[in-house]
Amino acid sequence: MSFLEGYEENCARFVRAGAEIVEIGKTFLGRSIYAFEIGCGAPKILAQYAIHAREHITYFLALKHLEQLLATLKFGGGTVYLIPVVNIDGVALCLDGVDSAGESADNLIELNRGTDFSLWKANARGVDLNVNFDARWGSGAKNVTSAGPENYVGSSPNSEPETMALIEFTKSISPNITLSFHAKGEVVYWDFHQTGPAYFRDKRLGRIIAESTGYRLLSSGKSAGGYKDWCIQNLGIPSYTIEVGAENLTHPIGQEHLPQIYYKTGTLYQDILNQFNKIINTFPQK
């Protein structure tokens, strides 16, 4: 079964299991981006996975997290909005091959300088979605200014339909915290030029995530233009990038490593929900 076929089948499976589903937008190639809503009440967590194509192990992790959340959050205690794959076109390129891109195939082969898309990170226009957000856009240390497999910031901030879908959905639900699942390194990035109480609040919540997973809590360094960065800068909410998978693994991380990755993230949502209100009451949000 292809990734695209499996994606649609899994979406239908979770709807049958009782998850609420909403289409938040479409990709460059016109594919539906879905978010699932599980639970009710505050706090509200928005989690997005597979914004980088070659990090598709996070999509399969999202499926495991959805199964867990449906079993544990049915009766409240908080709400999780989970987007299992943002960059559907890119993941399809990695897993289904260039034929999945239809009329865009020839252009993508040229951008990729070949037909092996296993290490492709970008969307179907060669834009790296996690440097495309309007948060000090274009100032990241690894940014490039031409389309290709990775690090291209796009023609302007928020230029991509996937980027705008995530922005508009985030605004519409007003989450209290966001999580972005990437691979690899087993680290948690937490900061983007916060000051004052927000700095201490976000670092303290970051420690909860680090303790839950066993990952290291690190500064984001010279990155910019990411979804986490946009949430911190524009919404003033705690937002985290969680890099799953050991550093010694190679891209793309195979599904044989999924059980260990899931084991380390298995209590993450519950740990955040259990601690969130106590920390927020100490360091209020805007």
C-alpha positions, 0 to 999 in steps of 0.5 A: 500500500502506498503512503497516500493510500495508507494516509487516507485509510488511517484518517478514516480509521480514526474517524470511525474510532471517534476522533473529530476531523477537520480539513485545515487546508490543502497542499501545493498539489491539492491534497487535504491536510487534516487535523484531529481533535481529541478530548475537551476543555483546557489546556489545548495542545496543537501538535504537528508532525512531518513538516519535513518530508524525510522525517516521515517517521514522525507521521507514524509516531503520530498514528501511535499518539492518536491511538493513545489519546483516543484511549486516554482523553475521551472524557476530557482533561484537555484537548489535543489537536493533532496534525499527523502530516503537514507536508503530505506532498513531500512525504509522498515524494519520499515514500511513493516516489516522484510519480506521486507529483504528477505534472510537477515531477519533471521540475522536482527531478531537476531541483533534486538533481535526480529521482532519489527523493529519500532525503528530500525535506521540502514541499512540492515546490522545493520550499522548506516549510519550517523556514517559511514562517514569518518569524525573522524569516530568511535570517537562519544560519542554514537558509538558502535562497533557491528552491531545492531539497532543503533550507529554501525559505521561499519567495516570501514569508508564509508563501506556501499553502501548507504554511498558511494552513497551519497559521490559520488553523492555529489562529482559529483554535487559540492553543495554549501550547504547540508541539512540532515533531521532527527527527533526529537527535533526542532534543527539545528546542524551546526558545525564540527571543522570549524575555521576562516571564515568558522566558522562565515559563517556557523553559520550565514547561520545556523541562517537563517535556525533557523529563518526560522523554529523557531528551535534552533541553537546548536553545534553538541557536541561530534558527529562524522561520520555523512554526515554533518560532512563529508561535512564540513571536506572534502568539506569545505562547510556549512552543517546542520542537521535539527531535525524536530518534537517536542522533546516531540514526541515519535519515530517513529513520526506518519504522523498525525504530518506532517502538523505541521512539514511541516508548520515550514519548509515550507519556508526553501528552499526559505529563504536559496536561498534568503540569500545564495549569500549575505552571501557567498560573505561575507565569500567565500567558498573554 
